[in-house]
Amino acid sequence: MATIHVRAVSPPDLTGRAVAMLAADPCVLNLVVQPGAARHPDGDALACDVLAGGANEVLNGLRGLGLDTRGSVVVEPVDLAFFGPAAEAGRRSLGRRVHAPVWAEVEARIRAQGSYAPSFYLYLVVAALLGAVGIVTNSQILIVGAMVVGPEYGAIVGVALGLDLGDRRAVRRGLTALACGFPAAIVITFLFALVIRGFGLESRAYDAGLRPVSNLIGTPDFFSVVVACLAGVVGIVSLTEARTSALLGVFISVTTIPAAADVAVSAAFEDWEKSWGSFLQLLLNAGVLVLVGTGTLRTQRAVWRRIGRRRGPPAAD
């Protein structure tokens, strides 16, 4: 059964209430209390293991007491645990909630995806350059490689989380990263494509107008919307359940990076129709991913709230 380990520092005046709350919860196991043992912040050290299905209520309870602001709360995944009969009461109390996501963990995972260090922009530029090489050589393998390298999904899902939580700062940061990163990648890729054209380095097929990769990217249609919708759902669910293999599939199914690369390459080769089509493809895919991601997050929360109401204490979000 999935389990997390919780370490907390509690101010002495809150310790009694925190311990009483934890001890009364059947999903809390191995509770350890060490009065005055913690430093920076100073206070009483608490530690326990929590069955993941009941973790939302436990974490919300600790935050409700103010341990996250007056002390600290740290959550760690547990790879393997043997509880025996000690966990049976918790298992019975959870019912179907045994599979409930730990929302604090999910949100932390999404925020980690949406990190906008200088390397974010470097990866975006490198991915666009790889996409450009794939386009002018008609290499689908390089296009897939560019999709995997591209970090833009982290910013997209960060915007979706911000919209879901009403966090304007997260939305603004994600949109700013996309609004700065994609134009920078397009400009640099455009200059790179001019060099390719100037020295005649493109493939003979591309030079002759045989451009299957570019044609596919630059013609948004009904199926582009379908793929983006499906990828948006799977991407959020894979982040919720920490399924990296499914998330990798999202990276290589939506043409955001290839579309940005084709905007630049087609412009450099003066194929304005394809450049415009790729720009629309980029806007379409990014917009659909944000909207579907937000909707999927809200739907999942609503579903687990309903399950929680049917099966005992609600799964908090």
N, C-alpha and C positions, 0 to 999 in steps of 0.2 A: 504494500500500500504506500502511495506517495506520501512523503513526510518532509517537513521543513524543520530546521533548528532555529530557534529564536533566542538571541541574547539581548538583554536590556539592562540599562542602568536606571535605577529609580531613586528619586529623592526620598529620604526616609519617611517624609509625611505621606507619601503616596504608596509606599511599599505594601502596607497592610491591605489596602484596597486592591492593588494589583495581584498580590498573592491569592487573595480570596477569590478573585475573578478567575484566575488561571486554575486554581485547585478545584473549582466547581465545574469546570468544563471537561466532559469526558474525552474530548479530543486532545487534551493536553496531557503529555506523559513526561516522565523523568524531570519533574520540576525541581530545580535546585535554587536555593536562596542563600546568598552570602552577604550578611549585613556589613556595610562599610568597606567592602572589598574593592570597589571600583574607584578609579582615578581618571580624571579628564574625560568626561565629567565625573565629579565625585558623587558617590551614592552607594546604594546597595546593588549588588550584582544578581541578576536573575537569569536563569537559563532553563529552557524546556524544549521538548520536541512536540510538534503539533501535526496531527493528521491533516494533510493538505486540504481536504474537503471542508474542514472546519477552520481553516486559517484566516479566512476573511473576517469572521466574527471576532477571533482572538486579536488580530492586528488592529481592527477598528476599535476594540475595547481598550487596548493599550494606548492608542492615539487619543481616544476619548478622555482618558485619564490625564493626558498631557505628557506622557513619557517621551514622545517624539520631540517635544520642544524643551522640556525641563530636564530631560535625561537623554537617552538614546535608545534606538531599537535597531537591531541588525538581524537580517534574515539570511539564512544559508540553506541551500538544498542539501538533502541527505540522500546519498547514493544507495545505501544499504542499511537496513535496520531490522532487528529481531525483537519484537515486543511480546509475542506470545499472548496469553490471556489478558494482559494489561490493556491491550488496545481494543478488546472485544466490545466494550460498552460504547466506545467512540465509533466503531464501525457500525454498530446498530443504529446509533443516533443519526448518522449521516445519510443512510439510505442512498438515493441516487446522487446526493451531493458529494459522494466520494470522488467524483470526477470533476468537481467544480474547479475552475481556474483560481489561482491565488492572484487577485487583481493587482495588488501592490507589486508583485513579482512581474506580472505581465507589463504593467506600465513602466517599470524600471527597464525591462528588456527592450521596449519600444524606444524609450528615451536614449538607451545606449546605441540603438540603430541610428538615431537622429543626432549624431555628434558631428559638429561642423568645424572641426579643426582644419588647418591648412591642407592636411592630407585628403580631406573630402573633395576639395576642388582639384587637387592633383589627380586623384583617381578619376574624377569626372572628365578631365581633359584627356588623360591617357586612354580612357574607355572610348571617347569620341574619336581619337586618332586611330585606335584599333578598328573602330567601325568604319572609318574612312578608307583604310587599307582594304577592309573586307568588301566595301562597295566598289572600289575601282578595280579590284581583282575578281569580283563576283564570287567571293569566298564566303559561303554560309558559316563555315566553321569559325572564321574570324569574327563574324557578326555575333555568334553565340558567345565567343570569348569576351567581346566588348560588353555584352549584356551582363555577364557574370562579374566583370570588373567594376561596372558602374555602381556607385553608392547612392544613387538618387532615390531608391525605394525607401531608404531610411528617413530621408527628409519628407517624402510623401506620407509615410505612415505616421511620422511625427506630427504633421499637420492634421491628419485624421484624428489622432489622439487628442490634440489640442482642441479641435472642434467638439469632440465627444465630451471632454471635461469642461468646456467653456474657458480654456486657458488661452487667452489672447496672446500672451507672450510666446508660448510654444508655437502657435499658428504663425505669428509674425516671424519668428526665427526660421521656421521651416520654409515659409514662402520666400523669405529673403535669401536663404541659401540656394533655393531653386532659381530665383530671379537673377541672382548674380552668377551662379555656377554654370547654368546652361548657356547664357550669352557668351561668357568667357570661353567655354569649350567650343562653341560654334565659331567664334572669331579666330581662335587659334587653329582650329581644323580647317577653316576657310583658307588661311594663309598656307597651311600645309598642302591643301588641295591645289592651290595656285602653283606651288613648286612642282607638284606631280604633273600638272598640265604643262607647265613651262618646259619641263625636261622630257615630256612625252613618256612618263613612267607608267601610265595607266595600261591596263591589259588591252590587247587588240580588240577583243570582243566589246569592251566598254567603249573604246574609241569608235567602234563601228556602230554604236547605238544599241548593242545587245546588252541590256542592263536589267536582268531579272531581279537582282537583289534590290536595286534602287526602285524598280517598278513596284515591287511588293511593299516596300516601306512607304513610298510616296503616294499611295492610293488608299486612304482611309475609307472604310466601308462599314457595313453592318457587322461583319465578323470582327472588325477591330474593336467595336464596342463590346461584343460578346466576350471576346478574349480578355479584355481589360476588366470587365465585370467579374468573370470567373477568377481571374488572377487576384483581384482585390479581395474577394471572399477568402480564397485559399491562403493568401498572404497573411491576413489578420488571424485566421484560425491557426495557422502554423506558428505564428508568434505567440498566440495564446497557449498553445500546447507544446511549445519549444521543439517543433519538428523542423529541423534544419534542412532535411532533404526536400520537403515540400516547399520551403521558402526558396531554395535554389531553383526549383521549377518555376516559381514566379519570376525570378530574375531573368530567365531565358525565354519567357513567353510574351513579354510586353515590350513593344519597340519604342522605348523612350530614348535611350542612348543612340540606337541606330537612326532614329528619326532626326535627332539633333545633328548627327554626323552627315546625314543625307541633305539636310538643309544647307550645310556648308559646302559639301562636295558638288551638289547640283548647281548651287550659285556660282561656284568657281568655274564650272563647265558651261555656265550660262543656260542651264536648263531650268528656267524660272518656274515652269509649271510643276516640275517634280519638287523643286525647293519649297514652293508654297504648300504643296500636298503634304510634304514631310513635316512642315511646320504645324499644319493642322493636325496631323497624326500625333505629334508631340503634345500639343495642347489637349487633344481628345483623351489620350491615354493617361496623362497626368491628372486631368480633371476627374475622369471616371474612377481612377484608383483612389483619389481622396474621398469622393462621395461614397463609393461603395465601402471603402475601409471604415469610414465614420458610421455608416449604417450597420455594418457587420458588428462593430464593437457594441453599439447600442442594443442591437438585437441579442447578442450573447448575454449582455448584462441582464436584459429583461427576462430572457429564458431562465437564467440561473436564479434570478429573484423569485420567479414563479415556482420553480422546483423547490426553493428554500421554504416558501410559504406552505407548500404541500407536505414537506418532510421535516417539519420542526423549525428551529431557529433559522431566519433568513440568511442566505448567502450575501453578505454585504458587498457593496461596490464602492 
